[in-house]
Amino acid sequence: MIKFFFNKTFFKYIYVLIVLCFVFLLANLPAKYIFSVVKLPENIKVSSVTGTIWSGTIKQLSISGIKLGGVSWRMLPERLILGQLSSNISLNKKEQFFRANISVSALGRFELKETDFFIDSALLQPLLYGMPFSYSGTAKGCFPSIEFLENNYIRMNGEISIKDAKLISPQQQLFGDFVASFKIEKENKTLVIVKSIDSPLIMSGKIKLTETGRIDVSAKMAARSDEPALDKMLLFFGPKDEQEQVEFKQQLQL
């Protein structure tokens, strides 16, 4: 009997018990305490944190002056068995929302699953502080999978619908509705197909995101016949071709 209590099996049980106790204590730590200990970047502000690490809420989350609204989260303990730290997260601000399942693997791989959102584009206006223009419109998106890899490369499948896109200043100009479809292709490339839908701005384009962080943009644009101001605005991107379209190409590096 004494020999049993001090064999390897006994110590394995003790180890498991200690781990379970540690997980239990960690999971029940007040989220407010964690946010008071961890120093967040200066551009991130949180207020009224309640709950625990396992499940909690933030009354107001602000990033770079953008008030994103309330945040709630719930950890998924079953993913720990697979070596993943995973949580359901939800942001809500009136009619606007962002919902996703966020997971981080033991190797540091960051991924969003079952992501969907609806936002008023005016929410992002603070990002353009100091720029000589403003805009309006809404964006609705659904992404089954978003992976964040090296070199700032994002690989994703999904779709974004943009409705009533409009330039407000320095002059008012309605661009209309657009759909952007994201698809993961070979060699880890993400291809984005952008199309207008019965809009003042007639456009079709492609955006290629490569794993080296390069973004290739190409598009053909034309104004509807009853939009002379928009037709003149498009000449800023270059001359018209034989089909009365303006071609735009740009290469960026993240």
MOVEN-V719067 format. One record per residue. N is the residue number from 0. RES is the residue in three letters. OMEGA is omega in radians with two decimals (none if undefined). Layout:
# MOVEN-V719067
n->N res->RES omega->OMEGA
n->N res->RES omega->OMEGA
This chain:
# MOVEN-V719067
n->0 res->MET omega->3.13
n->1 res->ILE omega->3.14
n->2 res->LYS omega->-3.12
n->3 res->PHE omega->-3.07
n->4 res->PHE omega->-3.08
n->5 res->PHE omega->3.09
n->6 res->ASN omega->-3.07
n->7 res->LYS omega->-3.13
n->8 res->THR omega->-3.14
n->9 res->PHE omega->-3.11
n->10 res->PHE omega->3.06
n->11 res->LYS omega->3.11
n->12 res->TYR omega->3.11
n->13 res->ILE omega->3.14
n->14 res->TYR omega->3.13
n->15 res->VAL omega->3.14
n->16 res->LEU omega->3.12
n->17 res->ILE omega->3.14
n->18 res->VAL omega->3.14
n->19 res->LEU omega->3.10
n->20 res->CYS omega->3.13
n->21 res->PHE omega->3.13
n->22 res->VAL omega->-3.14
n->23 res->PHE omega->3.14
n->24 res->LEU omega->-3.13
n->25 res->LEU omega->-3.10
n->26 res->ALA omega->-3.09
n->27 res->ASN omega->3.03
n->28 res->LEU omega->3.10
n->29 res->PRO omega->3.13
n->30 res->ALA omega->3.13
n->31 res->LYS omega->3.13
n->32 res->TYR omega->-3.14
n->33 res->ILE omega->-3.12
n->34 res->PHE omega->3.10
n->35 res->SER omega->-3.13
n->36 res->VAL omega->-3.11
n->37 res->VAL omega->3.13
n->38 res->LYS omega->-3.14
n->39 res->LEU omega->3.03
n->40 res->PRO omega->-3.06
n->41 res->GLU omega->-3.11
n->42 res->ASN omega->3.13
n->43 res->ILE omega->3.13
n->44 res->LYS omega->3.08
n->45 res->VAL omega->3.11
n->46 res->SER omega->3.07
n->47 res->SER omega->3.11
n->48 res->VAL omega->3.11
n->49 res->THR omega->3.11
n->50 res->GLY omega->-3.11
n->51 res->THR omega->3.04
n->52 res->ILE omega->-3.08
n->53 res->TRP omega->-3.10
n->54 res->SER omega->-3.09
n->55 res->GLY omega->-3.12
n->56 res->THR omega->2.99
n->57 res->ILE omega->-3.09
n->58 res->LYS omega->-3.12
n->59 res->GLN omega->3.06
n->60 res->LEU omega->3.11
n->61 res->SER omega->3.10
n->62 res->ILE omega->3.14
n->63 res->SER omega->3.10
n->64 res->GLY omega->3.13
n->65 res->ILE omega->3.11
n->66 res->LYS omega->-3.05
n->67 res->LEU omega->3.13
n->68 res->GLY omega->-3.11
n->69 res->GLY omega->-3.13
n->70 res->VAL omega->3.01
n->71 res->SER omega->3.14
n->72 res->TRP omega->3.09
n->73 res->ARG omega->-3.14
n->74 res->MET omega->3.13
n->75 res->LEU omega->-3.04
n->76 res->PRO omega->-3.11
n->77 res->GLU omega->3.13
n->78 res->ARG omega->3.12
n->79 res->LEU omega->3.11
n->80 res->ILE omega->-3.14
n->81 res->LEU omega->3.14
n->82 res->GLY omega->3.13
n->83 res->GLN omega->2.98
n->84 res->LEU omega->-2.97
n->85 res->SER omega->-3.12
n->86 res->SER omega->2.94
n->87 res->ASN omega->-3.12
n->88 res->ILE omega->-3.11
n->89 res->SER omega->3.05
n->90 res->LEU omega->-3.11
n->91 res->ASN omega->3.07
n->92 res->LYS omega->-3.05
n->93 res->LYS omega->-3.11
n->94 res->GLU omega->-3.08
n->95 res->GLN omega->-3.14
n->96 res->PHE omega->3.01
n->97 res->PHE omega->-3.14
n->98 res->ARG omega->-3.14
n->99 res->ALA omega->2.95
n->100 res->ASN omega->-3.10
n->101 res->ILE omega->3.11
n->102 res->SER omega->3.08
n->103 res->VAL omega->-3.12
n->104 res->SER omega->3.13
n->105 res->ALA omega->3.13
n->106 res->LEU omega->3.09
n->107 res->GLY omega->3.14
n->108 res->ARG omega->-3.07
n->109 res->PHE omega->-3.06
n->110 res->GLU omega->3.01
n->111 res->LEU omega->3.10
n->112 res->LYS omega->3.11
n->113 res->GLU omega->-3.13
n->114 res->THR omega->3.00
n->115 res->ASP omega->-3.07
n->116 res->PHE omega->3.00
n->117 res->PHE omega->-3.11
n->118 res->ILE omega->2.95
n->119 res->ASP omega->-3.06
n->120 res->SER omega->3.09
n->121 res->ALA omega->3.10
n->122 res->LEU omega->-3.09
n->123 res->LEU omega->-3.10
n->124 res->GLN omega->3.11
n->125 res->PRO omega->3.11
n->126 res->LEU omega->-3.13
n->127 res->LEU omega->-3.12
n->128 res->TYR omega->3.14
n->129 res->GLY omega->3.12
n->130 res->MET omega->-3.03
n->131 res->PRO omega->3.11
n->132 res->PHE omega->3.07
n->133 res->SER omega->-3.01
n->134 res->TYR omega->3.07
n->135 res->SER omega->-3.11
n->136 res->GLY omega->3.10
n->137 res->THR omega->3.13
n->138 res->ALA omega->3.11
n->139 res->LYS omega->-3.07
n->140 res->GLY omega->3.07
n->141 res->CYS omega->-3.09
n->142 res->PHE omega->3.09
n->143 res->PRO omega->-3.08
n->144 res->SER omega->3.02
n->145 res->ILE omega->-3.13
n->146 res->GLU omega->3.11
n->147 res->PHE omega->-3.07
n->148 res->LEU omega->-3.13
n->149 res->GLU omega->3.11
n->150 res->ASN omega->-3.14
n->151 res->ASN omega->-3.11
n->152 res->TYR omega->3.10
n->153 res->ILE omega->3.13
n->154 res->ARG omega->-3.01
n->155 res->MET omega->2.97
n->156 res->ASN omega->3.09
n->157 res->GLY omega->-3.06
n->158 res->GLU omega->3.04
n->159 res->ILE omega->3.05
n->160 res->SER omega->3.12
n->161 res->ILE omega->-3.07
n->162 res->LYS omega->3.08
n->163 res->ASP omega->3.08
n->164 res->ALA omega->-3.04
n->165 res->LYS omega->2.99
n->166 res->LEU omega->-3.09
n->167 res->ILE omega->3.12
n->168 res->SER omega->0.17
n->169 res->PRO omega->3.05
n->170 res->GLN omega->-3.13
n->171 res->GLN omega->3.12
n->172 res->GLN omega->3.10
n->173 res->LEU omega->3.08
n->174 res->PHE omega->3.06
n->175 res->GLY omega->-3.04
n->176 res->ASP omega->-3.11
n->177 res->PHE omega->3.05
n->178 res->VAL omega->3.08
n->179 res->ALA omega->-3.13
n->180 res->SER omega->-3.11
n->181 res->PHE omega->-3.13
n->182 res->LYS omega->3.10
n->183 res->ILE omega->3.13
n->184 res->GLU omega->3.13
n->185 res->LYS omega->3.12
n->186 res->GLU omega->3.06
n->187 res->ASN omega->3.11
n->188 res->LYS omega->3.02
n->189 res->THR omega->3.14
n->190 res->LEU omega->3.13
n->191 res->VAL omega->3.08
n->192 res->ILE omega->-3.11
n->193 res->VAL omega->3.13
n->194 res->LYS omega->3.04
n->195 res->SER omega->-3.13
n->196 res->ILE omega->3.10
n->197 res->ASP omega->-3.01
n->198 res->SER omega->3.04
n->199 res->PRO omega->3.08
n->200 res->LEU omega->3.10
n->201 res->ILE omega->-3.04
n->202 res->MET omega->2.94
n->203 res->SER omega->-3.08
n->204 res->GLY omega->3.12
n->205 res->LYS omega->3.03
n->206 res->ILE omega->3.13
n->207 res->LYS omega->3.08
n->208 res->LEU omega->-3.12
n->209 res->THR omega->-3.10
n->210 res->GLU omega->3.06
n->211 res->THR omega->-3.14
n->212 res->GLY omega->-3.14
n->213 res->ARG omega->3.10
n->214 res->ILE omega->3.09
n->215 res->ASP omega->-3.11
n->216 res->VAL omega->3.05
n->217 res->SER omega->-3.10
n->218 res->ALA omega->3.01
n->219 res->LYS omega->-3.03
n->220 res->MET omega->3.06
n->221 res->ALA omega->3.11
n->222 res->ALA omega->3.05
n->223 res->ARG omega->-3.02
n->224 res->SER omega->-3.12
n->225 res->ASP omega->-3.12
n->226 res->GLU omega->-3.11
n->227 res->PRO omega->-3.14
n->228 res->ALA omega->3.11
n->229 res->LEU omega->3.12
n->230 res->ASP omega->3.12
n->231 res->LYS omega->-3.13
n->232 res->MET omega->-3.09
n->233 res->LEU omega->3.12
n->234 res->LEU omega->3.07
n->235 res->PHE omega->-3.12
n->236 res->PHE omega->3.11
n->237 res->GLY omega->-3.13
n->238 res->PRO omega->3.10
n->239 res->LYS omega->3.07
n->240 res->ASP omega->-3.09
n->241 res->GLU omega->3.12
n->242 res->GLN omega->-3.13
n->243 res->GLU omega->3.11
n->244 res->GLN omega->3.07
n->245 res->VAL omega->-3.13
n->246 res->GLU omega->-3.12
n->247 res->PHE omega->3.08
n->248 res->LYS omega->-3.12
n->249 res->GLN omega->3.08
n->250 res->GLN omega->-3.11
n->251 res->LEU omega->3.11
n->252 res->GLN omega->3.11
n->253 res->LEU omega->none
